[in-house]
Amino acid sequence: MKKLIVCIADGAADIPSLCPEGTPLECAETPALDAMTRHSVAGLCYTIPKGFSPDSDVGNMSLLGYSPAQYHNGRAPIEAAALGVSVSPMDTVWRVTFSQAENDTITLPCASSLTKQEGEQLIATLNNSLQDTPFTFVANSTYRHLLIHRNGQELLTAFRQNSTRPFMTCGPHMLQDTLISEAHSLYPPELQVLMEHASQILADHTQKANTVWLWGEGNAYSLPNFRDTYGSDACIISGVPLLHGLGHMAGMYIPTHPEFTGLPDTNLSQKAAAAIDFLQSPQNTIAFIHVESPDHFGHAGDAQGKKEAIERIDAELLTPLLSAMPDAYLTVTCDHLTPASTKSHAHGAVPFILYHNSLPEQRTVRRFTENECKKGVHLPTDTLLLKNILRQMTQATAANTGLSQKK
């Protein structure tokens, strides 16, 4: 079977109308990606089903081949799976983000200047203050952590029956213009007290964060085994615990390396090498590679940094993959939009390409950008990109004529 590599440039896509001088994808110099696009099936696809917040847990679950509308039950349980945290069916898991606020408004959604050690110390302090309660914080990484509410199922059920649930499950990056007191008032009283208490603990112990935001709640759940579902062994290469959690839940192999950081300094060349190594085995046919850096710069409002992150993906990830795996199919796409002008995720179709060296040059879509891919195929909103790709690969192999270019 042919090999497939799916590169997920997290949040790389933007909204062209908000970028009068061009989106980061349009401004970036990407010779490898440009050449691939001209020999690809290219177009737009949807990763966020109706009614879901445009976040990475939803978008990446979709790109890994699982319908969020069918399987998604919160982001926090995914990260608990990545950390190997034991959670009973009656427990509730919450995503915890340390943020910075001023005058009752979130000014810095992610307190990214916190170090791992500082984050762990703050979590220990919080847990010391919550002894003999049903709440336990679990340290994850810097400003991103978890909260386990033991036997919290009843409270979760009541919370989900609230009509404002889609609003409340958003991350703090989606709430920069919302008053914290107003948002907190929509939570159950027990959680309001907890968030206010935890926020005060932060303010007393660090100048880098003074607000705790809870979101992404859910009970522990799993995904159907990837091999059983798609008949292939797959790996997910990422420095982000969320992606590791999705991989664990789907039974994928998860290569690790100390330089897979989930930050702009992540080693892209090493990610390429990990994918190449995995695909050497005959039974290993699909490698997902996730890169967080475009999303990181989008949330920082740094369009130039986002552009440079895209250029690094082109030079340090795609170029070695093309050199080492010339016969592989290669897809490049995004999990959602992260406009640098708004510093938050946004709904909308994302660009994608499916490249193979057997494809003739096409003249419709010339670059991997939002406006160019708009000229290509448009997948329906309820279509999983992976299923579409695998179907076209099968048809191309059977016909030995390459992939269909029909719109």
C-alpha positions as CSV (number, residue, x, y, z in Angstrom):
1,M,0.0,0.0,0.0
2,K,1.2,3.5,-0.8
3,K,2.4,5.7,2.1
4,L,0.5,8.8,3.3
5,I,1.9,11.7,5.2
6,V,-0.6,14.3,6.6
7,C,1.0,17.6,7.8
8,I,-1.2,19.6,10.0
9,A,-0.1,23.3,10.2
10,D,-2.1,24.3,13.3
11,G,-3.9,27.5,12.7
12,A,-1.9,28.5,9.7
13,A,-4.9,29.7,7.7
14,D,-6.2,33.2,8.1
15,I,-9.2,35.3,6.9
16,P,-8.1,37.2,3.8
17,S,-10.4,40.2,4.4
18,L,-8.6,40.9,7.7
19,C,-5.2,40.9,6.0
20,P,-5.0,43.9,3.5
21,E,-1.3,43.2,2.9
22,G,-1.9,39.5,2.4
23,T,-2.3,36.5,4.8
24,P,0.7,34.8,6.3
25,L,0.3,32.0,3.8
26,E,0.2,34.5,0.9
27,C,3.2,36.4,2.2
28,A,5.4,33.4,3.0
29,E,8.1,32.1,0.7
30,T,7.3,28.4,0.3
31,P,8.9,27.0,-2.8
32,A,8.4,23.3,-1.8
33,L,4.7,23.9,-1.0
34,D,4.2,25.9,-4.2
35,A,5.6,23.1,-6.3
36,M,3.5,20.5,-4.5
37,T,0.4,22.5,-4.9
38,R,0.8,22.7,-8.7
39,H,0.8,18.8,-8.8
40,S,-2.0,18.3,-6.3
41,V,-5.7,18.0,-5.8
42,A,-6.3,21.2,-3.9
43,G,-9.2,22.9,-2.3
44,L,-11.1,23.7,0.9
45,C,-12.5,21.4,3.6
46,Y,-14.3,21.8,6.9
47,T,-13.0,20.5,10.2
48,I,-15.4,22.0,12.7
49,P,-19.0,20.7,12.7
50,K,-21.9,23.0,13.2
51,G,-22.4,23.7,16.9
52,F,-18.7,23.2,17.9
53,S,-16.2,25.8,18.9
54,P,-13.4,26.1,16.4
55,D,-10.7,24.6,18.6
56,S,-7.8,22.2,18.1
57,D,-9.4,19.2,19.8
58,V,-12.3,19.3,17.4
59,G,-10.3,20.1,14.3
60,N,-7.6,17.6,14.9
61,M,-10.0,14.8,15.8
62,S,-11.7,15.5,12.4
63,L,-8.3,15.4,10.5
64,L,-7.4,12.1,12.2
65,G,-10.5,10.6,10.7
66,Y,-13.0,10.7,13.5
67,S,-16.3,12.7,13.3
68,P,-16.4,15.1,16.3
69,A,-20.2,15.1,16.0
70,Q,-20.2,11.4,16.7
71,Y,-17.3,11.0,19.1
72,H,-16.3,14.3,20.8
73,N,-16.9,14.5,24.5
74,G,-14.7,17.4,25.6
75,R,-11.1,18.4,25.3
76,A,-9.9,17.8,28.8
77,P,-10.4,14.0,28.8
78,I,-8.2,13.8,25.7
79,E,-5.3,15.5,27.6
80,A,-6.0,13.2,30.6
81,A,-5.5,10.2,28.2
82,A,-2.2,11.7,27.1
83,L,-1.0,12.1,30.7
84,G,-2.2,8.6,31.7
85,V,-4.4,10.1,34.4
86,S,-6.8,7.6,35.9
87,V,-10.4,8.9,35.7
88,S,-13.5,7.0,36.6
89,P,-16.7,7.3,34.5
90,M,-18.3,9.4,37.3
91,D,-15.5,11.9,37.3
92,T,-15.3,15.1,35.3
93,V,-12.1,16.4,33.7
94,W,-11.6,20.1,33.0
95,R,-9.0,21.9,31.0
96,V,-7.3,24.6,33.1
97,T,-5.6,27.6,31.5
98,F,-3.6,30.1,33.5
99,S,-4.3,33.6,32.1
100,Q,-3.6,37.2,32.8
101,A,-6.5,39.7,33.4
102,E,-6.9,43.3,34.1
103,N,-10.0,45.3,35.0
104,D,-12.2,42.1,34.8
105,T,-11.0,41.4,31.3
106,I,-8.7,38.7,30.0
107,T,-5.7,40.5,28.5
108,L,-3.3,37.5,28.0
109,P,-5.3,34.3,27.3
110,C,-2.2,32.1,27.8
111,A,0.4,32.9,30.5
112,S,3.1,31.4,28.2
113,S,6.0,33.0,30.1
114,L,5.5,30.6,32.9
115,T,8.1,27.8,33.0
116,K,7.3,24.2,33.5
117,Q,8.7,24.3,37.0
118,E,6.7,27.4,37.9
119,G,3.5,25.7,36.6
120,E,4.1,22.6,38.7
121,Q,4.8,24.7,41.8
122,L,1.5,26.6,41.3
123,I,-0.4,23.4,40.8
124,A,1.1,22.0,44.1
125,T,0.1,25.2,45.9
126,L,-3.4,25.0,44.6
127,N,-3.8,21.3,45.6
128,N,-2.5,22.1,49.1
129,S,-5.3,24.6,49.5
130,L,-7.9,22.2,48.3
131,Q,-7.4,19.2,50.6
132,D,-10.5,17.4,51.7
133,T,-12.4,18.6,48.6
134,P,-13.4,16.7,45.5
135,F,-11.1,18.8,43.3
136,T,-7.6,17.9,42.3
137,F,-5.4,19.8,39.9
138,V,-3.0,17.9,37.6
139,A,0.1,19.5,36.3
140,N,0.6,19.4,32.6
141,S,2.8,22.0,31.0
142,T,3.5,25.7,32.0
143,Y,0.1,27.4,31.7
144,R,-1.9,24.3,30.6
145,H,-3.2,21.9,33.2
146,L,-6.2,19.7,34.2
147,L,-8.7,19.6,37.0
148,I,-10.3,16.4,38.1
149,H,-13.7,16.7,39.8
150,R,-14.3,13.4,41.6
151,N,-17.9,12.2,41.2
152,G,-18.7,15.3,39.3
153,Q,-21.1,13.7,36.8
154,E,-24.2,15.3,38.3
155,L,-22.8,18.8,38.1
156,L,-21.6,18.2,34.6
157,T,-25.0,17.0,33.5
158,A,-26.6,20.2,34.9
159,F,-23.9,22.3,33.3
160,R,-24.4,20.8,29.9
161,Q,-28.2,21.3,30.1
162,N,-27.5,25.1,30.3
163,S,-28.2,26.7,26.9
164,T,-25.0,28.7,27.1
165,R,-22.8,25.6,27.1
166,P,-21.1,26.1,23.7
167,F,-20.0,29.6,24.9
168,M,-18.6,28.3,28.2
169,T,-16.6,25.5,26.7
170,C,-14.5,27.9,24.7
171,G,-10.9,28.5,25.7
172,P,-9.9,31.9,27.1
173,H,-8.4,32.9,23.8
174,M,-12.1,33.2,22.5
175,L,-13.2,35.4,25.4
176,Q,-10.8,38.4,25.3
177,D,-13.7,40.9,25.0
178,T,-15.8,39.2,27.7
179,L,-16.0,40.3,31.4
180,I,-14.6,37.5,33.6
181,S,-17.3,38.1,36.2
182,E,-20.0,37.8,33.6
183,A,-18.6,34.6,32.3
184,H,-18.0,33.1,35.7
185,S,-21.6,33.8,36.7
186,L,-22.7,31.2,34.1
187,Y,-20.9,28.4,35.9
188,P,-22.4,26.4,38.8
189,P,-21.8,28.0,42.2
190,E,-19.3,25.3,43.2
191,L,-17.1,26.1,40.2
192,Q,-17.5,29.8,40.6
193,V,-16.0,29.6,44.1
194,L,-13.3,27.3,42.9
195,M,-12.2,29.6,40.0
196,E,-12.2,32.7,42.3
197,H,-10.2,30.9,44.9
198,A,-7.7,29.5,42.4
199,S,-7.3,32.9,40.7
200,Q,-6.5,34.5,44.0
201,I,-3.9,31.8,44.7
202,L,-2.2,32.6,41.4
203,A,-2.2,36.3,42.1
204,D,-0.6,35.8,45.5
205,H,2.2,33.6,44.1
206,T,3.2,35.0,40.6
207,Q,3.0,38.1,38.5
208,K,2.7,36.1,35.3
209,A,-0.9,34.9,35.8
210,N,-3.9,35.9,37.9
211,T,-6.8,34.1,36.4
212,V,-7.8,30.4,36.2
213,W,-10.1,29.5,33.3
214,L,-11.9,26.1,33.2
215,W,-13.2,24.7,29.9
216,G,-13.2,21.6,27.6
217,E,-15.0,19.5,30.3
218,G,-16.0,15.9,29.8
219,N,-15.9,12.3,31.1
220,A,-13.2,9.9,30.0
221,Y,-13.9,8.4,26.6
222,S,-12.1,6.6,23.7
223,L,-12.1,6.4,19.9
224,P,-12.4,3.4,17.7
225,N,-9.0,1.8,17.0
226,F,-7.5,3.4,14.0
227,R,-6.2,0.2,12.4
228,D,-9.6,-1.5,12.9
229,T,-11.3,1.6,11.3
230,Y,-9.0,2.3,8.4
231,G,-7.0,-0.9,8.0
232,S,-3.6,0.9,8.5
233,D,-1.2,1.4,11.3
234,A,-0.6,5.1,11.9
235,C,1.5,7.4,14.1
236,I,1.0,11.0,15.3
237,I,4.1,13.2,15.7
238,S,3.6,16.2,17.8
239,G,4.9,18.1,20.8
240,V,1.4,18.9,22.1
241,P,-0.3,16.6,24.7
242,L,-3.7,17.1,23.1
243,L,-2.5,15.3,19.9
244,H,-0.8,12.6,22.0
245,G,-4.1,12.1,23.8
246,L,-6.0,11.7,20.5
247,G,-3.3,9.2,19.4
248,H,-3.6,7.2,22.6
249,M,-7.4,7.1,22.3
250,A,-7.2,5.8,18.7
251,G,-4.4,3.2,19.3
252,M,-1.8,5.1,17.3
253,Y,2.0,4.9,17.7
254,I,3.4,8.2,19.3
255,P,7.1,8.9,18.6
256,T,8.6,11.1,21.2
257,H,11.7,13.3,21.3
258,P,12.9,16.0,23.7
259,E,12.9,18.5,20.9
260,F,9.3,18.0,20.1
261,T,8.3,20.9,22.3
262,G,4.9,22.1,20.9
263,L,6.5,25.6,20.7
264,P,8.1,27.6,17.9
265,D,11.5,26.0,18.7
266,T,10.3,22.5,18.0
267,N,12.6,20.5,15.8
268,L,10.8,20.1,12.5
269,S,13.7,18.2,10.8
270,Q,13.5,15.6,13.6
271,K,9.7,15.4,13.1
272,A,10.3,14.6,9.4
273,A,12.9,12.0,10.4
274,A,10.5,10.4,12.9
275,A,7.8,10.1,10.2
276,I,10.3,8.6,7.6
277,D,11.5,6.1,10.2
278,F,8.0,5.0,11.1
279,L,7.0,4.5,7.4
280,Q,9.9,2.2,6.7
281,S,8.0,-0.7,8.1
282,P,5.6,-2.3,5.6
283,Q,2.6,-2.3,7.9
284,N,3.0,1.4,8.8
285,T,1.3,3.4,6.1
286,I,0.1,6.7,7.6
287,A,2.0,9.4,9.5
288,F,0.4,12.5,10.9
289,I,2.7,15.3,11.7
290,H,1.3,18.2,13.7
291,V,3.1,21.6,14.0
292,E,1.8,24.1,16.6
293,S,3.9,27.1,15.8
294,P,1.5,29.0,13.3
295,D,-1.3,28.8,15.9
296,H,1.1,30.1,18.6
297,F,2.0,33.2,16.7
298,G,-1.7,33.7,15.6
299,H,-2.7,33.9,19.3
300,A,0.1,36.4,19.9
301,G,-1.2,38.6,17.1
302,D,2.2,38.2,15.4
303,A,1.5,37.8,11.6
304,Q,5.2,38.1,10.8
305,G,6.0,35.2,13.2
306,K,3.3,33.2,11.7
307,K,4.7,33.8,8.2
308,E,8.1,32.7,9.3
309,A,6.7,29.6,11.0
310,I,5.1,28.6,7.7
311,E,8.4,29.2,5.9
312,R,10.1,26.9,8.4
313,I,7.5,24.2,7.8
314,D,8.3,24.5,4.1
315,A,12.1,24.3,4.4
316,E,12.6,22.0,7.5
317,L,9.6,19.6,7.2
318,L,8.3,19.4,3.7
319,T,11.6,19.6,1.9
320,P,13.2,16.6,3.7
321,L,9.9,14.6,3.4
322,L,9.8,15.1,-0.4
323,S,13.4,14.1,-0.7
324,A,13.2,11.0,1.4
325,M,9.7,9.8,0.4
326,P,9.3,10.7,-3.3
327,D,6.6,8.1,-3.9
328,A,4.5,9.0,-0.9
329,Y,1.2,10.8,-1.0
330,L,1.4,14.0,1.0
331,T,-1.4,16.2,2.4
332,V,-1.0,19.6,3.9
333,T,-3.8,21.3,5.7
334,C,-4.9,23.1,8.9
335,D,-7.2,22.2,11.8
336,H,-8.9,25.7,11.9
337,L,-8.3,29.3,11.2
338,T,-6.3,31.5,13.7
339,P,-6.3,35.1,12.4
340,A,-3.5,37.1,13.8
341,S,-5.6,40.2,13.8
342,T,-8.1,38.7,16.2
343,K,-5.7,36.5,18.2
344,S,-8.4,33.7,18.3
345,H,-9.7,30.8,16.4
346,A,-12.4,31.3,13.8
347,H,-14.9,29.2,11.9
348,G,-14.5,28.6,8.2
349,A,-13.2,26.3,5.6
350,V,-9.4,25.5,5.6
351,P,-7.2,24.9,2.6
352,F,-5.8,21.5,1.8
353,I,-3.7,19.8,-0.9
354,L,-3.2,16.1,-1.7
355,Y,0.1,15.8,-3.6
356,H,1.6,12.9,-5.5
357,N,4.4,12.9,-8.0
358,S,2.2,11.1,-10.6
359,L,-0.2,14.0,-10.8
360,P,0.1,16.3,-13.9
361,E,0.6,20.0,-13.4
362,Q,-2.7,21.7,-12.8
363,R,-3.2,25.5,-13.5
364,T,-6.2,26.3,-11.3
365,V,-4.6,26.4,-7.9
366,R,-1.0,27.7,-8.0
367,R,-0.2,28.1,-4.3
368,F,-1.3,26.8,-0.9
369,T,-3.2,29.9,0.2
370,E,-6.8,30.6,1.3
371,N,-7.8,32.4,-1.9
372,E,-6.0,30.1,-4.3
373,C,-7.4,26.9,-2.7
374,K,-10.9,28.5,-2.9
375,K,-10.5,27.9,-6.7
376,G,-10.2,24.2,-6.2
377,V,-12.5,21.4,-4.9
378,H,-14.9,22.2,-2.1
379,L,-15.6,19.2,0.2
380,P,-19.0,19.2,1.8
381,T,-19.2,20.3,5.5
382,D,-19.9,16.7,6.7
383,T,-17.0,15.1,4.8
384,L,-14.0,13.8,6.7
385,L,-10.9,14.8,4.7
386,L,-9.0,11.6,5.5
387,K,-11.8,9.4,4.2
388,N,-11.8,11.4,1.0
389,I,-8.0,11.2,0.6
390,L,-7.9,7.4,1.2
391,R,-10.8,6.9,-1.3
392,Q,-8.9,8.9,-4.0
393,M,-5.7,7.0,-3.3
394,T,-7.4,3.7,-3.8
395,Q,-9.0,4.9,-7.0
396,A,-5.7,6.2,-8.3
397,T,-3.9,3.0,-7.5
398,A,-6.6,0.9,-9.2
399,A,-6.6,3.1,-12.3
400,N,-2.9,3.8,-12.2
401,T,-3.8,7.2,-13.7
402,G,-3.4,9.6,-10.7
403,L,-6.0,11.3,-8.7
404,S,-9.2,12.9,-10.1
405,Q,-9.1,16.6,-10.6
406,K,-12.9,17.1,-11.0
407,K,-14.5,19.8,-8.9
